[in-house]
Amino acid sequence: MCKVFERARCFNVSDFMETERLLSADNVNQEALLSYAREAADFGTNYQLPSLDYAINHYGQPDVAMFDFTSMYASENAALIREKHGHQLVVALVGDSLLEPFWPMGTGCARGFLAAFDTAWMVRGWTQGRSPLEILAERESIYRLLPQTTTENISKNFEQYAIDPATRYPNLNSSCVRPHQVRHLFIDGQHGSSHLAPVRKISEPIQKRVGGSSRAGC
């Protein structure tokens, strides 16, 4: 495997401190990158991988690229409710728009499904006539659990999973965030305008963020 890693050094034409310049298309040796991707796949499958062509991206080129995982982003809030002319509209984020995944950990797909279930639970409460602030407070409480989820701290009874977050999160505290803390997420025209806060940049190492996120302070 050392030989495989040695070849990784040949990807960039020049070494730049700025990530955008380092990973720009004109600074990547695409032929070396394609060769490395194939060699890494062969090594990972004990050379049992059939000889297949690369998928083609929307640029008509092999769909192989390098990504920067030194920083990631997450939305400050998971949802808001807007009311106008007596009608309410729920706006919610799920998937990568809510929490950018760290691909090497393989958590993106699972957390995407968890967030979708959590959002469906919020919509259920909304259709049952619960107050907007109660719904938003519960949604934000559940959202604080999402960045911390691992195979060790979620329910192992996968066949029992439902949109009810209690079926998935053993340490659920759905009242962690109080209604008065999410007043800015209910837009009714009487308390000024609001919107989902811009994403926040997560720069600390991923293990630290998952194991002890500051969002866990309930």
Rosetta blueprint (number, residue, H / E / L):
1 M L
2 C H
3 K H
4 V H
5 F H
6 E H
7 R H
8 A H
9 R L
10 C L
11 F L
12 N E
13 V L
14 S L
15 D L
16 F L
17 M L
18 E L
19 T H
20 E H
21 R H
22 L H
23 L L
24 S L
25 A H
26 D H
27 N H
28 V E
29 N L
30 Q H
31 E H
32 A H
33 L H
34 L H
35 S H
36 Y H
37 A H
38 R H
39 E H
40 A H
41 A H
42 D H
43 F H
44 G H
45 T L
46 N L
47 Y L
48 Q L
49 L L
50 P L
51 S L
52 L L
53 D L
54 Y L
55 A L
56 I E
57 N L
58 H L
59 Y L
60 G L
61 Q L
62 P E
63 D L
64 V L
65 A L
66 M L
67 F L
68 D L
69 F L
70 T L
71 S L
72 M E
73 Y E
74 A E
75 S L
76 E L
77 N L
78 A L
79 A E
80 L E
81 I E
82 R E
83 E E
84 K E
85 H L
86 G L
87 H E
88 Q E
89 L E
90 V E
91 V E
92 A E
93 L L
94 V L
95 G H
96 D H
97 S H
98 L L
99 L E
100 E L
101 P L
102 F L
103 W H
104 P H
105 M H
106 G L
107 T L
108 G H
109 C H
110 A H
111 R H
112 G H
113 F H
114 L H
115 A H
116 A H
117 F H
118 D H
119 T H
120 A H
121 W H
122 M H
123 V H
124 R H
125 G H
126 W H
127 T H
128 Q L
129 G L
130 R L
131 S L
132 P H
133 L H
134 E H
135 I H
136 L H
137 A H
138 E H
139 R H
140 E H
141 S H
142 I H
143 Y H
144 R L
145 L L
146 L H
147 P H
148 Q H
149 T L
150 T L
151 T L
152 E L
153 N L
154 I L
155 S L
156 K L
157 N L
158 F H
159 E H
160 Q H
161 Y L
162 A L
163 I L
164 D L
165 P H
166 A H
167 T H
168 R L
169 Y L
170 P L
171 N L
172 L L
173 N L
174 S L
175 S L
176 C L
177 V L
178 R L
179 P H
180 H H
181 Q H
182 V H
183 R H
184 H H
185 L H
186 F E
187 I E
188 D L
189 G L
190 Q L
191 H L
192 G L
193 S L
194 S L
195 H L
196 L L
197 A L
198 P L
199 V L
200 R E
201 K E
202 I E
203 S L
204 E L
205 P L
206 I H
207 Q H
208 K H
209 R H
210 V H
211 G H
212 G L
213 S L
214 S H
215 R H
216 A H
217 G L
218 C L
